């Protein structure tokens, strides 16, 4: 019998079909009644963002050999617990970089260039009122783009900023060689926060980054800063951000990722604030990125075939 692999969250059809030629693939979410019975026999499990792989799940999966994350971040997977039980974890770093950078570009344009779309002929006065009121206070080439985290996505965002003739600076714990900085200037956290007109966050999901954008960090930001978070929800203290936005009505935030809950709940502290916009985790939502992430099936098959995976998950503290 070919090994059983559970597709717990939907994959792109092409990689899913590729895996189905090699394994017995069952598409079943963790909340479905038959999931437990399948898990008891499964040798592979493929998840995306919303299936929690922890000790409780692993205790119900005695034959499990590999967990594939069709994506980048692994905060929903207890990687050390998996490895302690001999279960490999694989993922797809870099699969959605271009999609996220394009999304940051879209957020910049939406926030910095006000506009209206006409669906009817409008009177002269309304036409001219739009032209008077929908005026951007500054062009992008007059702004400083601050990037917190300079990995795959952060460095690509720096290239975007350079293409828009923005002044670009970044903060990163690792030393980045000058040739890989895309013209951006490395700075300390204080300078990044105080000088950024646009602050975009691109750090990873490790627990030590929880609450990175804290009340203390926000106190060092300018009163008109635009904050973008397309990394992980846990890096922003949302209650502190809500307090900052209420105290600084000309500041704005666009938050695509949320903690502790996705979907967000009615008590989310940013809901209802006029200078906060919440989006439902869309940054990686292109057909190309979804297909790229779904090709995690190749590493799942490598592990099941006794080979070394190309993209094993790191152990991040």
C-alpha positions in Angstrom: 0.0 0.0 0.0 1.3 3.5 -0.8 1.7 5.8 2.3 -1.3 7.7 3.4 -0.9 11.5 3.4 -3.6 13.8 4.8 -4.2 17.1 3.0 -5.6 19.0 6.0 -5.9 22.3 4.2 -6.5 22.8 0.5 -3.5 22.7 -1.9 -3.2 23.9 -5.5 -4.6 21.1 -7.7 -1.4 20.5 -9.7 0.9 19.6 -6.8 -1.9 17.8 -5.1 -2.4 15.6 -8.2 1.4 15.1 -8.4 1.4 13.7 -4.8 -1.7 11.6 -5.5 0.2 9.7 -8.2 2.7 8.6 -5.5 0.7 8.4 -2.3 -2.8 7.8 -1.1 -4.0 11.3 -0.4 -7.0 12.0 1.7 -8.4 15.6 1.9 -9.7 16.0 5.4 -9.7 19.0 7.7 -8.7 18.6 11.4 -12.3 19.5 12.4 -13.9 16.7 10.4 -15.2 13.5 12.1 -12.9 11.1 10.1 -9.7 13.1 10.8 -8.8 11.0 13.9 -9.1 7.7 12.1 -7.0 8.9 9.2 -4.4 10.4 11.5 -3.9 7.1 13.2 -2.8 5.6 9.9 -1.2 8.7 8.2 2.6 8.8 7.4 2.3 12.4 6.1 0.3 15.5 7.0 0.2 18.6 4.9 -1.1 21.9 6.5 -1.2 25.6 5.7 -1.9 28.2 8.4 -4.7 27.0 10.6 -4.0 23.4 11.6 -2.3 23.2 14.9 0.4 20.4 15.0 1.3 19.9 18.7 2.0 17.2 21.2 -1.7 16.3 21.4 -2.0 15.8 17.7 1.3 13.9 17.5 0.1 11.5 20.2 -2.7 10.5 17.9 -0.4 9.9 14.9 1.8 6.9 15.7 2.9 6.4 12.1 3.5 10.0 11.2 6.9 10.6 9.5 6.6 14.1 8.0 4.6 17.3 8.3 4.6 19.6 5.3 3.8 23.3 5.8 2.6 24.7 2.5 4.0 28.1 3.3 6.8 29.8 5.2 6.0 30.5 8.9 5.7 27.6 11.4 4.2 29.1 14.5 1.3 26.6 14.2 3.7 23.6 14.3 5.7 22.6 17.3 8.8 21.7 15.4 10.9 20.5 18.4 8.0 18.2 19.5 7.8 16.8 16.0 11.6 16.2 15.8 11.6 14.6 19.3 9.2 12.0 17.9 11.2 11.5 14.7 8.8 13.5 12.6 10.4 15.7 10.0 8.9 19.2 9.3 9.3 20.8 5.9 8.2 24.1 4.4 8.6 26.4 1.4 10.8 29.4 2.2 10.8 32.0 -0.6 7.6 30.6 -2.2 5.6 33.8 -1.5 8.2 36.5 -1.5 7.2 38.2 -4.7 3.5 38.1 -3.7 4.1 39.7 -0.3 6.3 42.4 -1.9 3.6 43.2 -4.4 1.0 43.4 -1.6 3.2 45.9 0.3 3.4 47.9 -2.9 -0.4 47.9 -3.1 -0.8 49.0 0.5 1.7 51.8 0.0 -0.2 53.1 -3.0 -3.6 52.8 -1.3 -2.4 54.6 1.8 -0.2 57.3 0.2 -2.2 58.1 -3.0 -5.9 58.8 -2.1 -8.3 58.3 -5.0 -11.9 57.7 -5.9 -13.3 55.5 -8.7 -16.2 57.0 -10.6 -19.1 54.8 -11.5 -21.3 57.6 -12.9 -21.0 61.0 -14.5 -20.6 63.6 -11.8 -21.4 67.3 -11.7 -18.6 69.8 -12.3 -18.4 70.8 -8.6 -18.1 67.2 -7.4 -15.4 66.6 -10.0 -13.3 69.6 -8.9 -14.0 68.8 -5.2 -12.3 65.4 -5.7 -9.3 67.1 -7.3 -9.1 69.6 -4.4 -9.5 67.0 -1.6 -7.8 63.9 -2.9 -4.3 65.4 -2.9 -1.4 63.4 -1.4 0.5 65.5 1.1 3.8 64.0 -0.1 5.2 62.0 -2.9 6.8 58.7 -2.1 10.2 60.0 -3.1 9.9 62.5 -0.2 9.4 59.7 2.4 11.6 57.5 4.4 10.8 53.8 4.3 11.9 51.9 7.4 12.1 48.1 7.2 12.3 46.0 10.4 13.8 42.7 9.3 15.9 42.3 6.2 15.5 38.7 5.1 14.1 37.6 1.8 11.0 39.8 1.9 12.6 42.8 3.7 15.4 43.0 1.3 13.0 42.8 -1.7 10.9 45.6 -0.2 14.1 47.6 0.0 14.5 47.2 -3.8 10.9 48.4 -4.2 11.6 51.5 -2.1 14.7 52.2 -4.1 12.7 51.9 -7.3 10.3 54.5 -5.9 13.2 56.8 -5.0 12.4 56.5 -1.3 15.0 56.9 1.4 15.3 53.4 2.7 16.7 52.2 6.0 16.5 48.9 7.8 17.2 47.2 11.1 18.4 43.6 11.2 20.2 41.6 13.8 22.5 40.0 11.3 25.2 41.9 9.4 24.1 42.3 5.7 26.9 42.7 3.2 26.8 46.1 1.4 26.2 44.4 -2.0 22.9 42.9 -0.6 21.5 46.1 0.9 19.8 47.4 -2.2 21.1 50.9 -1.3 19.4 50.8 2.1 21.1 52.1 5.2 21.4 49.9 8.3 20.3 51.7 11.5 19.5 51.0 15.1 16.0 50.5 16.3 15.6 54.0 17.8 16.5 55.6 14.6 14.4 53.3 12.5 11.3 54.1 14.6 11.9 57.8 15.0 12.7 58.6 11.3 10.4 56.2 9.4 7.5 57.8 7.6 6.5 54.2 6.6 7.4 51.4 8.9 7.0 47.9 7.4 7.7 44.8 9.5 9.3 41.7 8.0 10.7 39.7 11.0 10.1 36.0 11.4 7.7 34.1 13.7 10.1 33.1 16.5 8.7 33.6 20.0 11.3 36.2 21.0 9.7 38.5 18.4 6.4 38.4 20.2 5.3 42.0 20.9 8.2 43.5 19.1 6.2 46.5 18.2 5.3 47.3 21.8 4.0 50.4 23.6 7.6 51.4 24.2 8.6 51.0 20.5 5.5 52.9 19.4 6.3 55.8 21.7 9.4 56.3 19.6 7.5 56.5 16.3 6.4 59.8 14.6 2.8 61.0 15.1 2.0 60.5 11.3 3.8 57.2 10.8 2.2 54.6 8.5 2.7 51.1 9.9 2.4 48.0 7.8 2.5 44.4 9.1 2.5 41.6 6.6 4.8 39.3 8.6 3.2 37.5 11.6 0.5 38.7 14.0 2.4 38.0 17.1 5.1 40.7 16.4 2.6 43.6 17.1 1.0 44.4 20.5 -2.4 45.2 19.0 -3.7 46.8 22.2 -0.7 49.1 22.4 -1.1 49.9 18.7 -4.7 50.8 19.2 -3.8 53.2 22.0 -1.1 54.7 19.8 -3.5 55.3 17.0 -6.1 56.8 19.2 -3.5 59.2 20.6 -2.1 60.0 17.1 -5.1 60.3 14.7 -2.8 61.2 11.8 -0.9 57.9 12.2 -2.2 54.9 10.3 -1.8 51.1 10.4 -2.6 48.4 7.9 -2.5 45.0 9.5 -2.8 41.8 7.4 -1.8 39.2 10.1 -3.4 38.8 13.5 -2.8 37.4 16.9 -4.1 35.4 18.8 -7.0 34.7 16.5 -7.5 34.3 12.8 -10.3 35.0 11.8 -10.3 38.0 14.1 -12.9 38.2 16.9 -15.4 41.0 17.7 -13.2 42.2 20.6 -10.1 42.9 18.4 -8.7 46.2 19.8 -8.2 47.7 16.3 -11.7 47.2 15.1 -13.6 50.5 14.6 -10.6 52.7 14.6 -10.7 55.1 11.6 -6.9 55.0 11.1 -6.6 51.2 11.3 -7.3 48.9 8.4 -7.4 45.2 8.9 -7.1 42.7 6.0 -7.7 38.9 6.2 -4.2 37.6 5.7 -4.0 38.3 2.0 -0.4 39.1 1.3 0.5 35.7 -0.2 -2.8 35.3 -2.0 -1.7 35.0 -5.6 -2.3 31.8 -7.7 1.4 31.6 -8.3 2.4 31.9 -4.6 -0.3 29.3 -3.6 1.1 26.9 -6.2 4.7 27.5 -5.1 3.8 26.9 -1.5 1.8 23.7 -2.4 4.9 22.2 -4.0 5.9 21.3 -0.4 4.6 18.0 -1.5 8.0 17.3 -3.2 9.7 17.4 0.2 7.0 15.4 1.8 7.6 12.7 -0.8 11.4 12.9 -0.4 11.0 12.2 3.3 8.6 9.3 2.7 11.0 7.9 0.2 13.9 8.0 2.7 15.6 11.0 1.1 16.8 14.2 2.7 14.4 17.1 2.2 15.5 20.3 0.5 13.8 22.6 2.9 13.7 21.3 6.4 12.1 23.7 8.9 14.5 25.5 11.2 14.2 25.3 15.0 13.4 28.9 16.0 13.3 29.8 19.7 
